[in-house]
Amino acid sequence: MSQFLRPALSALDPYVPGEQPQDKSYIKLNTNENPYPPAPGVLDAITREAVSQLKLYSDPTIAPLKAAIAQQYGLQPENVFVTNGSDETLGFSFLAYADAEHPVTIPDISYGFYKVFAQLFQVAPTVIPLREDFSLPVEKFCGVDSMVVFANPNAPTAIALPLSEVEKIVASNPDHVVLVDEAYVDFGGESAVSLIDRYPNLLVVRTFSKSRSLAGARIGYAMAQPALIDDLERVRNSFHPYNINRLSMLAGVEAMKDTAYFEDCCQKIIKTRRHTAEALKDMGFTLTESATNFLFAAPNVISGKEYYEKLKDRGVLVRYFGTQRLSPYVRITIGTEEEMAVLLEKTREILKEANP
Amino acid sequence: MSQFLRPALSALDPYVPGEQPQDKSYIKLNTNENPYPPAPGVLDAITREAVSQLKLYSDPTIAPLKAAIAQQYGLQPENVFVTNGSDETLGFSFLAYADAEHPVTIPDISYGFYKVFAQLFQVAPTVIPLREDFSLPVEKFCGVDSMVVFANPNAPTAIALPLSEVEKIVASNPDHVVLVDEAYVDFGGESAVSLIDRYPNLLVVRTFSKSRSLAGARIGYAMAQPALIDDLERVRNSFHPYNINRLSMLAGVEAMKDTAYFEDCCQKIIKTRRHTAEALKDMGFTLTESATNFLFAAPNVISGKEYYEKLKDRGVLVRYFGTQRLSPYVRITIGTEEEMAVLLEKTREILKEANP
């Protein structure tokens, strides 16, 4: 840190991405990536000619990608906002709607970046604890007189809120933006997109990183009524209007168009999740009901930390958070059937060692 | 705009990118893109296998690209910061060092985004007018007791400041960051990179969009002492740590490595610039001395606006700004020799029409 950094930022506690150790080859179940490659159309779209055209700027209106997203969800391009990963959508939303005088209400256990954005933009967050069973206490997010941000399904708990409960939160805060982060919704949640035409304060945030197999292309998006999209465009055009590069634009359009491939990948992951969850329950794990592409699982006979470390020793990476309430748990991304078979085999070994 | 947008942002005056009309095919000399494709290694690096790997997140440490940049400039990776276009570097720098209590000093005529960032982050800018001949009044940027941001060479004036003058500004503001935006330096400016080891307050900002033929890949970077880079990393990791996508990472490494191709492209552009500038002078244009990949040129017998419009009618796009002091001028990107021959031919037609 230099002497020049603004004092307000010197206490920043940045987000810590999942580790990417390079010492050997791991089965990577720690960052909620999709185990299946992007849709075949993505591979066909990125030709040598497309790469050669990188000499030219990308389209700052992001028109082709907005059109593809709008068509998929029965919306208009004016309802769609696109960014370099959904973190950027979240960041622009904080910048648009929250500051020292305009606070934000968030759950205590959720995507860690909400607290980081609050710090970065000097927003006082009202942090609402999840219930003992990790469910969201909906009534505490109703009528709160501030912007509300939550993930549905939530992470790392994997739990989904029914749409009727989401609607209660949106309806009870008409004077503030309610941002519903649906990064994982395609794996079993109920989307709030159907509520957009009724609620001018609803902002639904999505990503291509999970269900569209494009984590490395960095594409996030939001859907809302045109006035909210216009707000976010004002921020984007005041930060970097060329935020989507040419190749990600091509990739995103193709990934969004191929509904059959998308649904097939999601169904495979849901099926593998069911098998894996059942097997872990049989081994004595405590699990929440997952509506995501990961499991939130506590081995019980050993700590979350020990389980994480022993899996890592055996070449399987999962995510361990280490805060007090989460310490019995790890977050396990759903990989292929083969990868999860290895996870289960290593887990059996670890439990046997612990309980010989 | 919605009722929810923060009042501070309702007056935002976003940056307006160069137009990209779709009605017909134009010779595009309006956004300072490179007319030559990216280095051959870029085309070879983006394979089907690389595209398939988009299912995985990119490296949040940006290690390969930092290493390639550091090696090119005789620095260490700790001296290098990388972002999604240099606009993001500029934005993060404003966020790190400027706010309502920490102002910034900028030239009145320069890259339009400096004023936009000041608005976005509620920074009061001290705006220093350029001299009558569009040169930078160096003495007015010395000892100003605020962060200083300027472009060298400047845009759209195309004029470069000698390194000794840049050093005066850096040396006279030891308690504040001096950001030198070197987007165009490879076309004839003197870089301040050589000053980095002596000045802890110097931040040199660059882009792959111009001299590296990668405008559509969105890669910007900064070079400075490690403490400044650490500040910017804190902001990046609090905004989006995966800001560089996988394919741009590959493209950037290859573009940075191929010094011979890079120098060849720059030399071709410099040669074409000389021919074009001489021909325009012969036709009575007023031009500044360009150290960039564009010309700042006034036709004199007609207004900048009329010249821009008549060129557009004839299928050649240049950039017209329209503010009072710039109204006699247009900014003309240097394309290929063939493209500039068309520009000159159309210009002759236009002047003949005006002065039959």
Chai-1 contact restraints between the chains, C-beta under 6 A:
chainA,res_idxA,chainB,res_idxB,connection_type,confidence,min_distance_angstrom,max_distance_angstrom,comment,restraint_id
A,M1,B,D230,contact,1.0,0.0,6.0,A-B,restraint_1
A,S2,B,A227,contact,1.0,0.0,6.0,A-B,restraint_2
A,S2,B,L228,contact,1.0,0.0,6.0,A-B,restraint_3
A,S2,B,D231,contact,1.0,0.0,6.0,A-B,restraint_4
A,F4,B,Y97,contact,1.0,0.0,6.0,A-B,restraint_5
A,F4,B,V177,contact,1.0,0.0,6.0,A-B,restraint_6
A,L5,B,A96,contact,1.0,0.0,6.0,A-B,restraint_7
A,L5,B,D231,contact,1.0,0.0,6.0,A-B,restraint_8
A,R6,B,D99,contact,1.0,0.0,6.0,A-B,restraint_9
A,L12,B,R234,contact,1.0,0.0,6.0,A-B,restraint_10
A,L12,B,S238,contact,1.0,0.0,6.0,A-B,restraint_11
A,P14,B,R234,contact,1.0,0.0,6.0,A-B,restraint_12
A,P14,B,N237,contact,1.0,0.0,6.0,A-B,restraint_13
A,P14,B,S238,contact,1.0,0.0,6.0,A-B,restraint_14
A,P17,B,P60,contact,1.0,0.0,6.0,A-B,restraint_15
A,P17,B,P241,contact,1.0,0.0,6.0,A-B,restraint_16
A,T31,B,Y57,contact,1.0,0.0,6.0,A-B,restraint_17
A,E33,B,K55,contact,1.0,0.0,6.0,A-B,restraint_18
A,E33,B,L56,contact,1.0,0.0,6.0,A-B,restraint_19
A,N34,B,K55,contact,1.0,0.0,6.0,A-B,restraint_20
A,P37,B,S52,contact,1.0,0.0,6.0,A-B,restraint_21
A,P37,B,K55,contact,1.0,0.0,6.0,A-B,restraint_22
A,P38,B,L54,contact,1.0,0.0,6.0,A-B,restraint_23
A,L43,B,R48,contact,1.0,0.0,6.0,A-B,restraint_24
A,L43,B,V51,contact,1.0,0.0,6.0,A-B,restraint_25
A,I46,B,V51,contact,1.0,0.0,6.0,A-B,restraint_26
A,R48,B,L43,contact,1.0,0.0,6.0,A-B,restraint_27
A,V51,B,L43,contact,1.0,0.0,6.0,A-B,restraint_28
A,V51,B,I46,contact,1.0,0.0,6.0,A-B,restraint_29
A,S52,B,P37,contact,1.0,0.0,6.0,A-B,restraint_30
A,L54,B,P38,contact,1.0,0.0,6.0,A-B,restraint_31
A,L54,B,L214,contact,1.0,0.0,6.0,A-B,restraint_32
A,L54,B,G216,contact,1.0,0.0,6.0,A-B,restraint_33
A,L54,B,A217,contact,1.0,0.0,6.0,A-B,restraint_34
A,K55,B,E33,contact,1.0,0.0,6.0,A-B,restraint_35
A,K55,B,N34,contact,1.0,0.0,6.0,A-B,restraint_36
A,K55,B,P37,contact,1.0,0.0,6.0,A-B,restraint_37
A,K55,B,S213,contact,1.0,0.0,6.0,A-B,restraint_38
A,L56,B,E33,contact,1.0,0.0,6.0,A-B,restraint_39
A,L56,B,A215,contact,1.0,0.0,6.0,A-B,restraint_40
A,L56,B,G216,contact,1.0,0.0,6.0,A-B,restraint_41
A,Y57,B,T31,contact,1.0,0.0,6.0,A-B,restraint_42
A,Y57,B,A215,contact,1.0,0.0,6.0,A-B,restraint_43
A,Y57,B,G216,contact,1.0,0.0,6.0,A-B,restraint_44
A,S58,B,G216,contact,1.0,0.0,6.0,A-B,restraint_45
A,P60,B,P17,contact,1.0,0.0,6.0,A-B,restraint_46
A,N84,B,N84,contact,1.0,0.0,6.0,A-B,restraint_47
A,G85,B,H240,contact,1.0,0.0,6.0,A-B,restraint_48
A,G85,B,Y242,contact,1.0,0.0,6.0,A-B,restraint_49
A,D87,B,H240,contact,1.0,0.0,6.0,A-B,restraint_50
A,E88,B,H240,contact,1.0,0.0,6.0,A-B,restraint_51
A,G91,B,F239,contact,1.0,0.0,6.0,A-B,restraint_52
A,A96,B,L5,contact,1.0,0.0,6.0,A-B,restraint_53
A,Y97,B,F4,contact,1.0,0.0,6.0,A-B,restraint_54
A,D99,B,R6,contact,1.0,0.0,6.0,A-B,restraint_55
A,V116,B,S238,contact,1.0,0.0,6.0,A-B,restraint_56
A,L120,B,S238,contact,1.0,0.0,6.0,A-B,restraint_57
A,V177,B,F4,contact,1.0,0.0,6.0,A-B,restraint_58
A,S213,B,K55,contact,1.0,0.0,6.0,A-B,restraint_59
A,L214,B,L54,contact,1.0,0.0,6.0,A-B,restraint_60
A,A215,B,L56,contact,1.0,0.0,6.0,A-B,restraint_61
A,A215,B,Y57,contact,1.0,0.0,6.0,A-B,restraint_62
A,G216,B,L54,contact,1.0,0.0,6.0,A-B,restraint_63
A,G216,B,L56,contact,1.0,0.0,6.0,A-B,restraint_64
A,G216,B,Y57,contact,1.0,0.0,6.0,A-B,restraint_65
A,G216,B,S58,contact,1.0,0.0,6.0,A-B,restraint_66
A,G216,B,R246,contact,1.0,0.0,6.0,A-B,restraint_67
A,A217,B,L54,contact,1.0,0.0,6.0,A-B,restraint_68
A,A217,B,N245,contact,1.0,0.0,6.0,A-B,restraint_69
A,R218,B,N245,contact,1.0,0.0,6.0,A-B,restraint_70
A,A227,B,S2,contact,1.0,0.0,6.0,A-B,restraint_71
A,L228,B,S2,contact,1.0,0.0,6.0,A-B,restraint_72
A,D230,B,M1,contact,1.0,0.0,6.0,A-B,restraint_73
A,D231,B,S2,contact,1.0,0.0,6.0,A-B,restraint_74
A,D231,B,L5,contact,1.0,0.0,6.0,A-B,restraint_75
A,R234,B,L12,contact,1.0,0.0,6.0,A-B,restraint_76
A,R234,B,P14,contact,1.0,0.0,6.0,A-B,restraint_77
A,N237,B,P14,contact,1.0,0.0,6.0,A-B,restraint_78
A,S238,B,L12,contact,1.0,0.0,6.0,A-B,restraint_79
A,S238,B,P14,contact,1.0,0.0,6.0,A-B,restraint_80
A,S238,B,V116,contact,1.0,0.0,6.0,A-B,restraint_81
A,S238,B,L120,contact,1.0,0.0,6.0,A-B,restraint_82
A,F239,B,G91,contact,1.0,0.0,6.0,A-B,restraint_83
A,H240,B,G85,contact,1.0,0.0,6.0,A-B,restraint_84
A,H240,B,D87,contact,1.0,0.0,6.0,A-B,restraint_85
A,H240,B,E88,contact,1.0,0.0,6.0,A-B,restraint_86
A,P241,B,P17,contact,1.0,0.0,6.0,A-B,restraint_87
A,Y242,B,G85,contact,1.0,0.0,6.0,A-B,restraint_88
A,N245,B,G216,contact,1.0,0.0,6.0,A-B,restraint_89
A,N245,B,A217,contact,1.0,0.0,6.0,A-B,restraint_90
A,N245,B,R218,contact,1.0,0.0,6.0,A-B,restraint_91
A,N245,B,S248,contact,1.0,0.0,6.0,A-B,restraint_92
A,R246,B,G216,contact,1.0,0.0,6.0,A-B,restraint_93
A,L247,B,L247,contact,1.0,0.0,6.0,A-B,restraint_94
A,S248,B,N245,contact,1.0,0.0,6.0,A-B,restraint_95
